[in-house]
Amino acid sequence: MDFVYSGIMDPTQIAVSHREDDSFKQAAQVVSNLQKGGWRAYFVGGCVRDLMLDLKPQDYDIATDAKPEDVKKIFPDAKGVGKRFGVSIIDTPSGKFEIAAFREDGVYYDHRRPAWVKYAGMAEDATRRDFSINALYYDPVAGETIDLVDGIQDLNNRLLRMIDDPFERLDEDWLRLLRVVRFAARYSLLIERRTWDALRTLAPMIPGLSAERCTEEMRLMLQDKNAGRAIGLLKSSGLWRAMWPDLPFARHRIRKVIRLLEKTGSKSAIWKCFFTDLPEETVVKTCENLRLTRAEKRSLGIK
């Protein structure tokens, strides 16, 4: 789906705009039930960002001060799937919803996971997140948005900004290096200067990210209609060279990628454009590094 920026929604109009969305209505009912039980509860993260941009969220995450045992009293069928993180899943006719307790993360010990987590307040829950635009809370019952990190201002300014020190936040989880590129391209955002400087500084660290996580993020990036801008940002940030030192950045291949995406959106064929006219040994080596699926390898003529 193409994204065209046309300003952000008035929070009081979000429910009106999504009144025909069964998932929105069911998620709002979950929030309402938690609030009736005496707890604070809100939509949080990417769904709020998308609602503010008048887009349909792919899923709805809910944040609350209720702990999993409290959630289970209101929703007896709730399943604890991340006890360490205070996460429960409830199954509804409109799909599954994740309910997470407000929490604070400790120091990240492996550039992926925090050494510890503990229950905390909304302020700590907001500031542990990656981008300001992903740290917004929305109360669908009251029709109000809560913004503790100037995320609404950044949405208005079309700015992608890491919360707190961007170098520290990117170094916590190296996957965020690719997420900067994907979100900037997907939502046609400018990358805030300090965030961009930290991205370029840490780009050489990307080989330390597991191939599976890297490739899955790349798939998400390449399936988007703004993949061309994403690829350009990979180049200018230094991520391309760090990830694929043996893969030349050839503009004619990039143009093929864009044309292919516009015509087919094929997941497996996307990679073919990157490897056209390259030596077979380079193709095989890069495919192994990427941990491509069998279907993706077959599209490249590799068994």
C-alpha positions in Angstrom: 0.0 0.0 0.0 1.3 3.4 -0.9 1.6 5.9 1.9 0.8 9.5 1.2 1.3 11.9 4.1 -1.8 14.1 4.7 -1.3 15.2 8.3 -2.3 13.4 11.5 -5.8 12.6 12.8 -7.6 14.4 15.5 -7.7 11.7 18.3 -11.4 12.3 18.9 -12.1 11.3 15.3 -10.1 8.1 15.3 -13.0 5.9 16.5 -15.3 7.5 14.0 -12.8 6.8 11.2 -12.4 3.2 12.2 -16.0 2.4 13.2 -16.3 -0.3 10.6 -13.1 -2.0 11.6 -14.0 -5.1 13.7 -10.4 -5.4 15.0 -10.5 -1.8 16.2 -13.8 -2.3 17.9 -12.8 -5.6 19.6 -9.4 -4.2 20.8 -11.3 -1.1 22.2 -13.6 -3.5 24.1 -10.5 -5.2 25.6 -9.3 -1.8 26.8 -12.7 -0.9 28.1 -12.9 -4.2 30.1 -9.5 -3.6 31.6 -10.5 0.0 32.6 -13.8 -1.3 34.1 -11.6 -3.6 36.2 -9.9 -0.6 37.7 -6.8 -0.6 35.5 -5.2 1.9 33.1 -5.1 0.5 29.6 -4.3 1.9 26.2 -3.4 1.0 22.6 0.3 1.4 22.2 3.1 1.5 19.6 2.7 1.0 15.9 -1.1 0.7 15.9 -1.3 4.2 17.5 1.1 5.6 14.9 -0.9 4.1 12.1 -4.2 5.4 13.6 -2.8 8.9 13.9 -1.9 8.7 10.2 -5.4 7.4 9.3 -4.0 4.0 8.3 -5.4 0.6 9.2 -3.1 -1.1 11.8 -2.1 -4.7 11.1 -2.5 -5.5 14.7 -3.4 -3.9 18.1 -1.1 -4.0 21.1 -2.4 -3.0 24.5 -0.3 -1.6 27.4 -1.6 -1.6 31.0 -0.6 -1.3 34.6 -2.4 -4.7 35.2 0.0 -7.6 35.7 -0.7 -10.9 33.9 -2.5 -12.4 36.9 -4.7 -9.3 37.0 -5.4 -9.7 33.3 -6.4 -13.3 33.8 -9.0 -12.3 36.3 -10.8 -10.2 33.7 -10.0 -12.6 30.8 -9.9 -16.1 32.2 -8.8 -17.6 28.8 -5.8 -15.2 28.6 -2.5 -17.0 28.0 0.8 -15.9 29.5 3.3 -16.0 26.6 6.1 -13.9 28.0 5.9 -14.1 31.8 9.3 -12.4 32.1 8.0 -9.5 30.1 4.5 -9.4 31.6 2.8 -10.3 28.3 -0.6 -12.0 27.9 -2.4 -13.0 24.7 -6.2 -13.1 24.4 -8.1 -14.7 21.6 -11.2 -12.9 20.3 -13.5 -13.3 17.3 -11.5 -10.5 15.6 -8.1 -12.0 16.3 -5.5 -12.2 19.0 -4.4 -9.2 21.0 -1.2 -8.8 23.1 -1.6 -7.2 26.5 1.7 -6.1 28.1 2.3 -4.6 31.5 4.1 -1.3 31.7 7.7 -2.2 32.1 11.3 -0.9 32.2 14.2 -2.6 30.4 17.6 -3.1 31.9 20.9 -2.9 30.0 21.0 -4.9 26.8 23.7 -7.6 27.1 23.8 -9.1 23.6 22.6 -6.3 21.4 19.2 -7.9 21.3 17.7 -8.5 24.8 17.7 -6.6 28.1 19.5 -8.3 31.0 16.4 -7.7 33.1 12.9 -6.2 33.0 10.7 -5.0 35.8 7.2 -3.6 36.1 7.2 0.1 36.0 5.0 3.1 35.1 3.9 4.5 31.7 6.8 6.9 31.6 9.4 4.1 31.8 7.4 2.0 29.4 7.4 4.9 26.8 11.1 5.7 27.1 12.2 2.1 26.6 10.8 2.0 23.1 12.8 2.8 19.9 11.3 5.7 18.0 9.2 8.6 19.4 6.4 7.8 16.8 6.2 4.2 18.2 5.8 5.4 21.8 2.4 6.9 21.7 -0.6 5.7 23.7 -4.2 6.0 22.7 -7.3 5.5 24.9 -10.1 4.4 22.5 -12.7 4.8 25.2 -11.9 8.5 26.0 -10.7 9.3 22.5 -7.4 10.7 23.9 -3.8 10.3 22.9 -1.0 10.4 25.5 2.4 11.5 24.3 5.4 11.5 26.7 8.2 11.7 24.1 7.0 14.4 21.6 6.0 11.7 19.1 3.0 13.7 17.8 5.3 16.6 17.1 7.6 14.3 15.2 4.7 12.9 13.2 3.6 16.4 12.3 7.2 17.3 11.2 7.6 13.9 9.4 10.6 13.2 11.5 12.0 9.8 12.6 13.8 10.2 15.9 15.2 7.7 18.4 14.2 8.2 22.0 16.9 9.5 24.3 20.5 9.0 23.1 20.3 7.5 19.6 23.7 5.9 19.8 22.8 4.0 22.9 19.3 3.0 21.6 20.7 1.7 18.3 23.5 -0.1 20.0 21.0 -1.9 22.3 19.6 -3.8 19.4 21.3 -3.8 16.1 18.1 -4.7 14.3 17.1 -1.1 14.9 19.7 0.0 12.4 17.6 -1.6 9.7 14.3 -0.4 11.3 15.5 3.2 10.9 15.8 2.7 7.2 12.5 0.7 6.9 10.4 3.2 8.8 11.9 6.3 7.2 11.2 4.8 3.8 7.8 3.3 4.6 6.3 6.5 6.1 8.3 9.0 4.0 10.0 10.5 7.1 13.2 12.5 7.4 15.7 10.9 9.8 16.6 13.2 12.6 20.3 14.3 12.4 21.6 12.7 15.7 19.8 9.5 14.7 21.3 9.6 11.3 24.8 10.2 12.7 24.5 7.3 15.1 23.2 5.1 12.3 26.2 5.8 10.1 28.6 5.3 13.1 27.1 1.9 14.0 26.5 0.6 10.5 29.7 -1.5 10.6 28.2 -3.5 13.5 25.4 -4.9 11.3 27.3 -8.1 10.4 26.9 -9.0 14.1 23.1 -9.2 13.7 21.9 -12.8 13.1 21.3 -13.5 9.4 17.7 -14.6 10.1 16.8 -11.3 11.8 18.6 -9.3 9.1 16.9 -11.0 6.2 13.4 -10.9 7.7 13.8 -7.1 8.1 15.0 -6.9 4.5 12.0 -8.8 3.3 9.7 -6.3 5.0 11.7 -3.5 3.6 11.7 -4.8 0.0 8.0 -5.6 -0.1 7.1 -2.0 0.5 6.3 0.4 -2.4 8.9 2.8 -1.0 11.7 0.1 -1.3 13.6 2.3 -3.7 14.2 4.9 -1.0 15.0 2.2 1.5 17.7 0.9 -0.7 19.1 4.3 -1.2 19.3 4.8 2.6 21.1 1.4 2.9 23.7 2.8 0.5 24.2 6.3 2.0 24.2 5.0 5.6 27.0 2.5 5.0 24.7 -0.5 5.8 24.8 -1.9 2.3 28.6 -2.1 2.3 28.7 -3.5 5.8 26.1 -6.2 5.1 27.2 -7.2 1.6 30.9 -6.3 0.9 31.0 -8.6 -2.1 27.7 -7.3 -3.6 28.2 -4.2 -5.8 25.6 -1.4 -5.5 24.5 -1.2 -9.1 21.8 1.3 -9.9 20.5 -0.6 -12.9 19.8 -3.6 -10.5 18.0 -1.3 -8.1 15.8 0.0 -10.9 14.9 -3.6 -11.7 14.0 -4.2 -8.1 11.6 -1.2 -8.1 10.0 -2.2 -11.4 9.5 -5.8 -10.2 7.9 -4.6 -6.9 5.5 -2.4 -8.8 4.5 -5.2 -11.1 4.4 -8.3 -9.0 5.4 -7.7 -5.4 7.0 -11.1 -5.6 8.9 -12.0 -2.4 11.1 -14.6 -3.9 11.9 -12.9 -7.2 12.9 -9.7 -5.5 16.4 -11.0 -4.7 17.0 -12.0 -8.3 17.4 -8.3 -9.3 20.3 -7.9 -6.8 22.2 -10.8 -8.3 21.8 -10.3 -12.0 25.1 -10.6 -13.9 27.1 -11.4 -10.8 29.6 -14.3 -10.6 28.0 -17.5 -9.3 30.3 -17.8 -6.4 29.2 -14.3 -5.2 25.6 -15.3 -5.6 26.0 -18.5 -3.6 28.0 -16.9 -0.8 25.6 -14.0 -0.4 22.6 -16.4 -0.4 24.1 -18.5 2.3 24.9 -15.3 4.4 21.3 -14.2 3.9 19.8 -17.6 4.9 17.4 -17.4 2.0 14.5 -19.8 1.7 14.4 -22.6 -0.8 11.9 -20.8 -2.9 14.1 -17.7 -2.9 17.2 -19.7 -3.9 15.2 -21.5 -6.7 14.3 -18.1 -8.1 18.1 -17.4 -8.4 18.7 -20.8 -10.0 20.4 -22.2 -6.9 19.6 -25.7 -5.7 
